[in-house]
C-alpha cells in the first residue's frame, strides 16, 4: 500500500509539467499555480487509495485535468485584446482600458523548463506553450480544450481520455476533430512560421533593445513585418502594421533617449523583456512585460502586458538595476 510520506518524493518531479498543463487549460500562470497546489493536496489526501493501475504521472494528470475543468465552470476564458475588439486606427489617440477583464497571462520559461532532456521533447514543450496557441486554446469549450491538450500535446490514447472524462472513445474522437477544426487557421499560421537562427534572433533582439533605449522609432519600425500586431492588456486598443506600431510607441510611451530600459527574460518559449520607464525621480520603474514573436522576416507580434505584478512572477526587479544604482550617487 502506498505510504503518504513517500508522496512528496515521488510526485515532486512532475510539478513543472503539471504547471504547464494547468496553464494550457487556464491561460493564467497564477491560476495554474493555485490549481497545481490543489492537485497535489487532493492527490496527497487520496494517495493511500492509489492502486497503481496507472502510473503516478497519469494519475496526477487525471486529478489536475478534473481540477481545471471544475475551476473553468466558474470562469470566463482569458482573451487578448484582438479577441474582444476591432483593431484601432488611431495609434496616437486615447487608449481604452478594460480592467474588469481577466486577461491572458504569459508564463515564465523558468517555471516550466526542468532538467535537460531530449532536445526534441524540449522543442515540443516550448511550441505547446507559445502565446498564439494558448490564446487560441481559450476559444475552445473547456472539455474540448482538455481533449485536444491530452490527445495532441500529451499524446494520450483516446480510450484514456474517454475514461478520464467519463465518456466514449467515439465522443473523444469527435471532440478532437471539432477542436482541431477550430484551431486549424492558427495552427497553419504557426506551422508556417520560420524562426530565425540563434545568431539572427540575437541580432534582432539587440536592435530592438537599442531602438527602445535610444528612442529610435524609425529603427524600431524596421524590425516589424508589414502586418505585425501590437497588443497591450488591459487596453482594448490594439494595432496592426509597423507604421501604426511606431506611432503607438512614440505617442503613448513618449520616450526620449534613455527614458526606457529593457531587461531580457523568456516567456512561453519566446523572447521577452521587462520594460522599465524613467519616473519623475529619475529611477526606471517597472512598466510592462513584452513577449515577442520572431520570424526570419522580422517581429510579427508583441504582447505588452501592463501588469507590473508579472515582474515578480518572472523574477524581475521592480526597479531597473542600473538606474537604481545611479539614483543613489
Buried (B, 14 or more C-beta within 10 A) or exposed (E): EBEEEEBEEBBEEBBBBBBBBBBBBBBBBBBBBBBBBBBBEBBEEBBEEBEEEBEBBEBBBBBBBBBBBEBBEEBEBBBBBBBEBEBBEEBEEEBEBBEEBBBBBBBBBEBBBBEEEEEEEBEEBBBBBBBBBBBBBBBBBBBBBBBBBBBBBBEBEBEBBBBBBEBEBEBBBBBBEBBBEBBEEBBEEBEEBEEBEEEEBEEBBEBBBEBBBBBBBEBBBEBBBEEBBBBBBBBBBBBBBBEBBBBBBBBBBEBEEEBBBBBEBBBBBBBBBBBBBBBEEEBBBBBBBBBBBBBEEBBBBBBBBBBBEBBEBBEBBEBBEEBBEEEEE
